[in-house]
Amino acid sequence: MTEKKTTARKTTPKPAASSKGPTLTIDGQPYLVEALSTAAKAQIRNIQLTDGRIEQLQVELAIAQTARNAYVRALSEQLATEPNAKA
């Protein structure tokens, strides 16, 4: 079974006299946000919160990877001063 990736993109339309407000595009189909049900708007909010959390976790991962690289570099420098430790 293949999983279909659904992307949500909230867009702000270009200002125009006939503008009906922001839209949300799901699977290539635009939807007027103001016309969505309360349940659909709640799902949009869930997506936004989840996207925010993913961004936070990506920052934390980058910090951890940077720290790990610094530890490896420090270990490498330390080992260079310990010639008797080579196998």
N, CA, C and O atoms as CSV, one atom per row, in Angstrom:
chain,resi,resn,atom,element,x,y,z
A,1,MET,N,N,0.848,-1.172,0.000
A,1,MET,CA,C,0.000,0.000,0.000
A,1,MET,C,C,0.892,1.234,0.000
A,1,MET,O,O,1.797,1.343,0.828
A,2,THR,N,N,0.653,2.141,-0.897
A,2,THR,CA,C,1.452,3.362,-0.939
A,2,THR,C,C,0.705,4.477,-0.245
A,2,THR,O,O,-0.520,4.583,-0.317
A,3,GLU,N,N,1.468,5.293,0.420
A,3,GLU,CA,C,0.885,6.407,1.163
A,3,GLU,C,C,0.903,7.644,0.292
A,3,GLU,O,O,1.941,7.996,-0.268
A,4,LYS,N,N,-0.218,8.297,0.173
A,4,LYS,CA,C,-0.313,9.520,-0.612
A,4,LYS,C,C,-0.025,10.704,0.291
A,4,LYS,O,O,-0.662,10.894,1.327
A,5,LYS,N,N,0.944,11.489,-0.127
A,5,LYS,CA,C,1.312,12.659,0.674
A,5,LYS,C,C,0.386,13.812,0.304
A,5,LYS,O,O,0.274,14.184,-0.864
A,6,THR,N,N,-0.267,14.362,1.300
A,6,THR,CA,C,-1.148,15.498,1.106
A,6,THR,C,C,-0.463,16.733,1.653
A,6,THR,O,O,-0.004,16.755,2.795
A,7,THR,N,N,-0.402,17.750,0.831
A,7,THR,CA,C,0.211,18.979,1.286
A,7,THR,C,C,-0.847,20.054,1.412
A,7,THR,O,O,-1.762,20.149,0.594
A,8,ALA,N,N,-0.711,20.847,2.430
A,8,ALA,CA,C,-1.633,21.951,2.655
A,8,ALA,C,C,-0.842,23.232,2.521
A,8,ALA,O,O,0.235,23.377,3.099
A,9,ARG,N,N,-1.377,24.142,1.766
A,9,ARG,CA,C,-0.698,25.415,1.580
A,9,ARG,C,C,-1.731,26.511,1.697
A,9,ARG,O,O,-2.670,26.579,0.905
A,10,LYS,N,N,-1.559,27.361,2.676
A,10,LYS,CA,C,-2.464,28.484,2.862
A,10,LYS,C,C,-1.911,29.642,2.055
A,10,LYS,O,O,-0.747,30.016,2.199
A,11,THR,N,N,-2.736,30.193,1.225
A,11,THR,CA,C,-2.270,31.281,0.383
A,11,THR,C,C,-3.118,32.513,0.617
A,11,THR,O,O,-4.300,32.424,0.949
A,12,THR,N,N,-2.502,33.647,0.439
A,12,THR,CA,C,-3.229,34.900,0.504
A,12,THR,C,C,-3.339,35.403,-0.925
A,12,THR,O,O,-2.324,35.699,-1.556
A,13,PRO,N,N,-4.555,35.503,-1.443
A,13,PRO,CA,C,-4.703,35.915,-2.828
A,13,PRO,C,C,-4.247,37.346,-3.048
A,13,PRO,O,O,-4.224,38.161,-2.126
A,14,LYS,N,N,-3.886,37.630,-4.289
A,14,LYS,CA,C,-3.503,38.988,-4.647
A,14,LYS,C,C,-4.711,39.898,-4.457
A,14,LYS,O,O,-5.837,39.500,-4.756
A,15,PRO,N,N,-4.488,41.118,-3.962
A,15,PRO,CA,C,-5.615,42.034,-3.754
A,15,PRO,C,C,-6.363,42.280,-5.062
A,15,PRO,O,O,-5.776,42.617,-6.090
A,16,ALA,N,N,-7.646,42.102,-4.984
A,16,ALA,CA,C,-8.499,42.355,-6.148
A,16,ALA,C,C,-9.897,42.665,-5.648
A,16,ALA,O,O,-10.258,42.310,-4.526
A,17,ALA,N,N,-10.662,43.312,-6.461
A,17,ALA,CA,C,-12.017,43.696,-6.069
A,17,ALA,C,C,-12.876,42.471,-5.790
A,17,ALA,O,O,-13.782,42.530,-4.959
A,18,SER,N,N,-12.599,41.345,-6.484
A,18,SER,CA,C,-13.417,40.149,-6.318
A,18,SER,C,C,-12.809,39.157,-5.331
A,18,SER,O,O,-13.260,38.014,-5.252
A,19,SER,N,N,-11.800,39.574,-4.584
A,19,SER,CA,C,-11.139,38.685,-3.640
A,19,SER,C,C,-12.130,38.233,-2.571
A,19,SER,O,O,-12.855,39.041,-1.990
A,20,LYS,N,N,-12.142,36.922,-2.326
A,20,LYS,CA,C,-13.075,36.371,-1.340
A,20,LYS,C,C,-12.377,35.984,-0.046
A,20,LYS,O,O,-13.027,35.472,0.867
A,21,GLY,N,N,-11.087,36.210,0.059
A,21,GLY,CA,C,-10.356,35.887,1.278
A,21,GLY,C,C,-9.331,34.806,1.054
A,21,GLY,O,O,-9.171,34.303,-0.058
A,22,PRO,N,N,-8.626,34.444,2.136
A,22,PRO,CA,C,-7.561,33.441,2.016
A,22,PRO,C,C,-8.103,32.085,1.612
A,22,PRO,O,O,-9.234,31.722,1.935
A,23,THR,N,N,-7.270,31.348,0.897
A,23,THR,CA,C,-7.644,30.002,0.477
A,23,THR,C,C,-6.638,28.998,1.012
A,23,THR,O,O,-5.510,29.345,1.361
A,24,LEU,N,N,-7.065,27.771,1.068
A,24,LEU,CA,C,-6.226,26.654,1.457
A,24,LEU,C,C,-6.266,25.673,0.305
A,24,LEU,O,O,-7.347,25.329,-0.172
A,25,THR,N,N,-5.109,25.215,-0.152
A,25,THR,CA,C,-5.064,24.271,-1.261
A,25,THR,C,C,-4.691,22.894,-0.735
A,25,THR,O,O,-3.635,22.711,-0.129
A,26,ILE,N,N,-5.570,21.931,-0.974
A,26,ILE,CA,C,-5.356,20.542,-0.582
A,26,ILE,C,C,-5.501,19.697,-1.842
A,26,ILE,O,O,-6.521,19.761,-2.528
A,27,ASP,N,N,-4.482,18.910,-2.139
A,27,ASP,CA,C,-4.489,18.040,-3.323
A,27,ASP,C,C,-4.829,18.817,-4.593
A,27,ASP,O,O,-5.539,18.320,-5.467
A,28,GLY,N,N,-4.312,20.041,-4.679
A,28,GLY,CA,C,-4.514,20.855,-5.868
A,28,GLY,C,C,-5.849,21.568,-5.936
A,28,GLY,O,O,-6.106,22.294,-6.896
A,29,GLN,N,N,-6.698,21.382,-4.950
A,29,GLN,CA,C,-8.025,21.994,-4.941
A,29,GLN,C,C,-8.056,23.142,-3.938
A,29,GLN,O,O,-7.813,22.917,-2.752
A,30,PRO,N,N,-8.350,24.381,-4.381
A,30,PRO,CA,C,-8.417,25.500,-3.434
A,30,PRO,C,C,-9.757,25.531,-2.691
A,30,PRO,O,O,-10.807,25.214,-3.249
A,31,TYR,N,N,-9.685,25.918,-1.423
A,31,TYR,CA,C,-10.879,26.049,-0.593
A,31,TYR,C,C,-10.835,27.406,0.098
A,31,TYR,O,O,-9.774,27.843,0.544
A,32,LEU,N,N,-11.978,28.071,0.187
A,32,LEU,CA,C,-12.063,29.324,0.930
A,32,LEU,C,C,-12.058,28.996,2.410
A,32,LEU,O,O,-12.916,28.258,2.893
A,33,VAL,N,N,-11.098,29.541,3.123
A,33,VAL,CA,C,-10.960,29.235,4.546
A,33,VAL,C,C,-12.206,29.661,5.312
A,33,VAL,O,O,-12.690,28.922,6.169
A,34,GLU,N,N,-12.725,30.842,5.009
A,34,GLU,CA,C,-13.890,31.335,5.760
A,34,GLU,C,C,-15.139,30.489,5.542
A,34,GLU,O,O,-16.074,30.557,6.340
A,35,ALA,N,N,-15.170,29.692,4.471
A,35,ALA,CA,C,-16.335,28.858,4.191
A,35,ALA,C,C,-16.226,27.462,4.797
A,35,ALA,O,O,-17.174,26.679,4.723
A,36,LEU,N,N,-15.081,27.146,5.395
A,36,LEU,CA,C,-14.887,25.807,5.960
A,36,LEU,C,C,-15.641,25.652,7.276
A,36,LEU,O,O,-15.917,26.627,7.976
A,37,SER,N,N,-15.962,24.411,7.589
A,37,SER,CA,C,-16.644,24.101,8.850
A,37,SER,C,C,-15.697,24.321,10.020
A,37,SER,O,O,-14.487,24.458,9.840
A,38,THR,N,N,-16.256,24.353,11.202
A,38,THR,CA,C,-15.460,24.490,12.419
A,38,THR,C,C,-14.508,23.307,12.555
A,38,THR,O,O,-13.362,23.472,12.975
A,39,ALA,N,N,-14.978,22.123,12.201
A,39,ALA,CA,C,-14.136,20.926,12.288
A,39,ALA,C,C,-12.952,21.027,11.328
A,39,ALA,O,O,-11.830,20.676,11.692
A,40,ALA,N,N,-13.191,21.502,10.109
A,40,ALA,CA,C,-12.108,21.652,9.137
A,40,ALA,C,C,-11.111,22.710,9.606
A,40,ALA,O,O,-9.901,22.533,9.458
A,41,LYS,N,N,-11.614,23.807,10.170
A,41,LYS,CA,C,-10.728,24.853,10.691
A,41,LYS,C,C,-9.896,24.315,11.858
A,41,LYS,O,O,-8.736,24.696,12.019
A,42,ALA,N,N,-10.476,23.443,12.661
A,42,ALA,CA,C,-9.741,22.835,13.772
A,42,ALA,C,C,-8.605,21.959,13.229
A,42,ALA,O,O,-7.508,21.940,13.788
A,43,GLN,N,N,-8.874,21.242,12.148
A,43,GLN,CA,C,-7.826,20.418,11.533
A,43,GLN,C,C,-6.707,21.293,10.969
A,43,GLN,O,O,-5.533,20.934,11.057
A,44,ILE,N,N,-7.067,22.434,10.394
A,44,ILE,CA,C,-6.059,23.371,9.897
A,44,ILE,C,C,-5.185,23.832,11.050
A,44,ILE,O,O,-3.963,23.892,10.919
A,45,ARG,N,N,-5.798,24.157,12.169
A,45,ARG,CA,C,-5.041,24.598,13.343
A,45,ARG,C,C,-4.130,23.483,13.837
A,45,ARG,O,O,-2.993,23.740,14.233
A,46,ASN,N,N,-4.621,22.246,13.817
A,46,ASN,CA,C,-3.791,21.102,14.213
A,46,ASN,C,C,-2.572,20.978,13.304
A,46,ASN,O,O,-1.464,20.723,13.776
A,47,ILE,N,N,-2.776,21.156,12.011
A,47,ILE,CA,C,-1.672,21.100,11.050
A,47,ILE,C,C,-0.665,22.201,11.354
A,47,ILE,O,O,0.542,21.959,11.362
A,48,GLN,N,N,-1.160,23.410,11.604
A,48,GLN,CA,C,-0.270,24.536,11.899
A,48,GLN,C,C,0.545,24.282,13.169
A,48,GLN,O,O,1.745,24.554,13.202
A,49,LEU,N,N,-0.099,23.768,14.199
A,49,LEU,CA,C,0.600,23.472,15.454
A,49,LEU,C,C,1.651,22.385,15.245
A,49,LEU,O,O,2.766,22.474,15.759
A,50,THR,N,N,1.280,21.364,14.488
A,50,THR,CA,C,2.204,20.271,14.212
A,50,THR,C,C,3.386,20.761,13.388
A,50,THR,O,O,4.525,20.375,13.652
A,51,ASP,N,N,3.132,21.607,12.391
A,51,ASP,CA,C,4.226,22.180,11.600
A,51,ASP,C,C,5.171,22.986,12.480
A,51,ASP,O,O,6.389,22.920,12.313
A,52,GLY,N,N,4.615,23.741,13.410
A,52,GLY,CA,C,5.437,24.511,14.335
A,52,GLY,C,C,6.300,23.612,15.201
A,52,GLY,O,O,7.473,23.904,15.431
A,53,ARG,N,N,5.725,22.525,15.679
A,53,ARG,CA,C,6.484,21.584,16.516
A,53,ARG,C,C,7.586,20.923,15.709
A,53,ARG,O,O,8.694,20.737,16.212
A,54,ILE,N,N,7.297,20.565,14.461
A,54,ILE,CA,C,8.317,19.967,13.595
A,54,ILE,C,C,9.475,20.941,13.411
A,54,ILE,O,O,10.636,20.535,13.453
A,55,GLU,N,N,9.174,22.210,13.210
A,55,GLU,CA,C,10.229,23.221,13.067
A,55,GLU,C,C,11.073,23.310,14.337
A,55,GLU,O,O,12.298,23.401,14.262
A,56,GLN,N,N,10.423,23.285,15.504
A,56,GLN,CA,C,11.158,23.321,16.773
A,56,GLN,C,C,12.084,22.116,16.898
A,56,GLN,O,O,13.239,22.245,17.303
A,57,LEU,N,N,11.562,20.946,16.547
A,57,LEU,CA,C,12.363,19.725,16.650
A,57,LEU,C,C,13.535,19.746,15.673
A,57,LEU,O,O,14.614,19.245,15.989
A,58,GLN,N,N,13.331,20.320,14.488
A,58,GLN,CA,C,14.426,20.423,13.525
A,58,GLN,C,C,15.536,21.330,14.058
A,58,GLN,O,O,16.718,21.060,13.844
A,59,VAL,N,N,15.158,22.394,14.745
A,59,VAL,CA,C,16.151,23.283,15.352
A,59,VAL,C,C,16.900,22.531,16.456
A,59,VAL,O,O,18.125,22.605,16.540
A,60,GLU,N,N,16.161,21.812,17.295
A,60,GLU,CA,C,16.799,21.045,18.364
A,60,GLU,C,C,17.743,19.990,17.792
A,60,GLU,O,O,18.829,19.776,18.332
A,61,LEU,N,N,17.342,19.331,16.710
A,61,LEU,CA,C,18.194,18.336,16.068
A,61,LEU,C,C,19.467,18.986,15.534
A,61,LEU,O,O,20.556,18.433,15.689
A,62,ALA,N,N,19.342,20.145,14.912
A,62,ALA,CA,C,20.523,20.848,14.403
A,62,ALA,C,C,21.473,21.203,15.540
A,62,ALA,O,O,22.690,21.091,15.392
A,63,ILE,N,N,20.924,21.630,16.671
A,63,ILE,CA,C,21.755,21.955,17.838
A,63,ILE,C,C,22.476,20.698,18.325
A,63,ILE,O,O,23.676,20.737,18.597
A,64,ALA,N,N,21.760,19.598,18.433
A,64,ALA,CA,C,22.352,18.350,18.905
A,64,ALA,C,C,23.426,17.854,17.941
A,64,ALA,O,O,24.468,17.364,18.377
A,65,GLN,N,N,23.184,17.975,16.639
A,65,GLN,CA,C,24.178,17.543,15.657
A,65,GLN,C,C,25.430,18.415,15.721
A,65,GLN,O,O,26.548,17.920,15.575
A,66,THR,N,N,25.235,19.708,15.940
A,66,THR,CA,C,26.370,20.618,16.072
A,66,THR,C,C,27.187,20.259,17.310
A,66,THR,O,O,28.416,20.224,17.256
A,67,ALA,N,N,26.515,19.995,18.410
A,67,ALA,CA,C,27.209,19.609,19.643
A,67,ALA,C,C,27.958,18.296,19.447
A,67,ALA,O,O,29.103,18.164,19.878
A,68,ARG,N,N,27.327,17.338,18.807
A,68,ARG,CA,C,27.981,16.048,18.564
A,68,ARG,C,C,29.245,16.234,17.742
A,68,ARG,O,O,30.285,15.656,18.056
A,69,ASN,N,N,29.160,17.042,16.687
A,69,ASN,CA,C,30.334,17.290,15.852
A,69,ASN,C,C,31.464,17.926,16.661
A,69,ASN,O,O,32.634,17.600,16.460
A,70,ALA,N,N,31.116,18.827,17.569
A,70,ALA,CA,C,32.128,19.462,18.417
A,70,ALA,C,C,32.762,18.433,19.352
A,70,ALA,O,O,33.971,18.468,19.580
A,71,TYR,N,N,31.959,17.520,19.894
A,71,TYR,CA,C,32.495,16.478,20.769
A,71,TYR,C,C,33.438,15.542,19.999
A,71,TYR,O,O,34.492,15.161,20.508
A,72,VAL,N,N,33.057,15.182,18.788
A,72,VAL,CA,C,33.905,14.315,17.966
A,72,VAL,C,C,35.224,15.019,17.653
A,72,VAL,O,O,36.291,14.410,17.728
A,73,ARG,N,N,35.148,16.291,17.307
A,73,ARG,CA,C,36.356,17.073,17.020
A,73,ARG,C,C,37.259,17.142,18.268
A,73,ARG,O,O,38.474,16.967,18.174
A,74,ALA,N,N,36.653,17.395,19.419
A,74,ALA,CA,C,37.422,17.464,20.669
A,74,ALA,C,C,38.062,16.115,20.980
A,74,ALA,O,O,39.216,16.064,21.405
A,75,LEU,N,N,37.329,15.023,20.773
A,75,LEU,CA,C,37.876,13.693,21.009
A,75,LEU,C,C,39.042,13.426,20.067
A,75,LEU,O,O,40.074,12.903,20.488
A,76,SER,N,N,38.886,13.777,18.816
A,76,SER,CA,C,39.946,13.577,17.833
A,76,SER,C,C,41.208,14.321,18.240
A,76,SER,O,O,42.312,13.785,18.147
A,77,GLU,N,N,41.040,15.557,18.691
A,77,GLU,CA,C,42.187,16.345,19.157
A,77,GLU,C,C,42.812,15.713,20.397
A,77,GLU,O,O,44.036,15.683,20.524
A,78,GLN,N,N,41.989,15.211,21.308
A,78,GLN,CA,C,42.502,14.564,22.517
A,78,GLN,C,C,43.259,13.306,22.168
A,78,GLN,O,O,44.331,13.056,22.719
A,79,LEU,N,N,42.720,12.506,21.259
A,79,LEU,CA,C,43.378,11.267,20.882
A,79,LEU,C,C,44.720,11.510,20.202
A,79,LEU,O,O,45.619,10.674,20.296
A,80,ALA,N,N,44.865,12.632,19.526
A,80,ALA,CA,C,46.130,12.976,18.890
A,80,ALA,C,C,47.243,13.162,19.915
A,80,ALA,O,O,48.423,13.037,19.590
A,81,THR,N,N,46.862,13.461,21.151
A,81,THR,CA,C,47.855,13.652,22.222
A,81,THR,C,C,48.093,12.364,23.014
A,81,THR,O,O,48.882,12.354,23.959
A,82,GLU,N,N,47.419,11.287,22.637
A,82,GLU,CA,C,47.542,10.005,23.342
A,82,GLU,C,C,48.036,8.923,22.388
A,82,GLU,O,O,47.268,8.035,22.018
A,83,PRO,N,N,49.302,8.981,21.985
A,83,PRO,CA,C,49.805,8.019,20.998
A,83,PRO,C,C,49.810,6.578,21.486
A,83,PRO,O,O,49.741,5.658,20.671
A,84,ASN,N,N,49.887,6.365,22.773
A,84,ASN,CA,C,49.908,4.990,23.306
A,84,ASN,C,C,48.538,4.322,23.263
A,84,ASN,O,O,48.439,3.124,23.525
A,85,ALA,N,N,47.494,5.050,22.944
A,85,ALA,CA,C,46.143,4.500,22.939
A,85,ALA,C,C,45.784,3.867,21.600
A,85,ALA,O,O,44.749,3.209,21.490
A,86,LYS,N,N,46.614,4.053,20.587
A,86,LYS,CA,C,46.311,3.475,19.261
A,86,LYS,C,C,46.399,1.959,19.325
A,86,LYS,O,O,47.285,1.396,19.968
A,87,ALA,N,N,45.462,1.311,18.645
A,87,ALA,CA,C,45.406,-0.150,18.637
A,87,ALA,C,C,46.407,-0.744,17.669
A,87,ALA,O,O,46.491,-1.965,17.538
